[in-house]
Every structure is written in C-alpha cells, then in structure tokens.
Amino acid sequence: MAIEINIKTEEGIKVVELSGDIDANTAPDVQKQVVPLAEPGSKILMDMTNVPYMSSAGLRMLLSLYRQTEAQKGKVVLAGLSEELQDTMSVTGFLDFFITAEKVDEGMEKLKE
C-alpha cells in the first residue's frame, strides 16, 4: 500500500499528514519529503493519526528526522500515535526522543510554547 503525504504550513508550523503504513517500501518516500523540512528553528508536527503500522524502517526515518531537526535547533511533535505505535516506540526507547500529543491541535499548542 502506498502512503499519502500531505504537507501544509499553519501558523509557522509544518504539518505533515501521513496516511498508510510506514514500512521498508514507503519510509524512503516519507524521508525524502519530510527530512528536508528540518530547517533552522523549524517546527514540525507529524500527524500520525492515519498510520496503523510502522516498521523499523519507519522508526529509522523518524530518528533521522529527529536528529536533523535537533541539529537545526528545531522541534518535532508526533500527534495521534495509535496505541500499537506508542507501544513499539516505548519498547524501543524512541518515545524518549519525541514530544507526543494525542491530537493535532494539542501538538500545535506544544510547538507554540
């Protein structure tokens, strides 16, 4: 299954809406479009509401995004993680890196702080 990637800017925050599984087939596409958003001081909200599954390739892509954003003194918030994704990220220690929010508007608030 292909992944849909919609990127828009709201109030200076880059909102990345993802729909579909993030796996070995789709992670490179996501990485190609999302990692370049990590500019100096950028604020990126990853809307994961419609991502039912993420493989290790997806986790690597998120880590890459996190590192790029940190290096640029930016912020990344993950919003709408399913319970399954939260569990996977918790077990692997990935949740420690990210600010998370249950809903997109909550994530927007966290980026405005």
SVG drawing of the C-alpha trace seen along z (x, -y; Angstrom):
<svg xmlns="http://www.w3.org/2000/svg" viewBox="-7 -32 30 35">
<polyline fill="none" stroke="black" stroke-width="0.4" points="0.0,0.0 1.3,-3.4 1.5,-6.2 -0.1,-9.6 1.9,-12.5 0.3,-16.0 2.5,-18.8 1.0,-22.2 2.1,-25.2 -0.2,-26.5 0.9,-29.4 4.6,-28.8 4.3,-25.1 4.9,-22.5 2.1,-19.9 2.9,-16.6 -0.2,-14.4 0.6,-10.7 -1.9,-8.1 -0.9,-4.5 1.7,-2.1 5.3,-3.3 7.5,-0.3 10.6,0.5 8.7,-0.4 7.2,-3.7 9.8,-5.1 12.2,-6.3 9.5,-8.4 8.5,-9.9 12.1,-10.6 12.8,-12.3 9.8,-14.6 9.9,-15.2 13.6,-15.4 14.3,-18.5 11.6,-20.3 14.2,-20.4 15.5,-23.9 17.0,-26.2 14.3,-26.7 11.7,-24.7 8.6,-23.4 7.3,-20.1 4.1,-18.3 3.9,-14.8 0.2,-13.8 0.3,-10.0 -3.5,-9.6 -3.9,-7.5 -0.7,-5.4 -1.8,-2.0 1.6,-0.4 5.3,-1.4 8.2,1.0 11.8,0.5 12.4,-1.5 9.7,-3.9 11.4,-4.3 14.7,-4.9 13.1,-7.6 11.7,-9.3 15.0,-9.1 16.7,-10.7 14.1,-13.5 14.6,-14.0 18.4,-14.2 18.2,-16.7 15.7,-18.8 17.7,-18.8 20.8,-19.8 18.9,-22.8 17.5,-23.7 14.0,-22.9 11.2,-20.9 9.3,-17.8 6.0,-16.7 4.3,-13.4 0.5,-13.6 -2.1,-10.9 0.1,-7.8 -2.0,-4.6 -1.6,-2.5 0.3,0.0 2.8,-2.6 3.2,-4.0 3.9,-0.6 6.5,0.1 8.2,-3.2 8.1,-2.8 9.7,0.6 12.4,-0.6 13.1,-3.7 12.0,-6.0 9.3,-7.7 12.1,-9.2 13.2,-11.3 9.9,-12.8 7.3,-15.1 3.9,-13.4 0.4,-14.6 -2.9,-12.7 -4.5,-15.1 -3.1,-17.5 -4.4,-20.7 -2.6,-19.6 0.5,-19.1 0.2,-22.5 0.0,-24.0 3.1,-22.2 5.0,-23.6 3.9,-27.2 5.3,-27.0"/>
</svg>
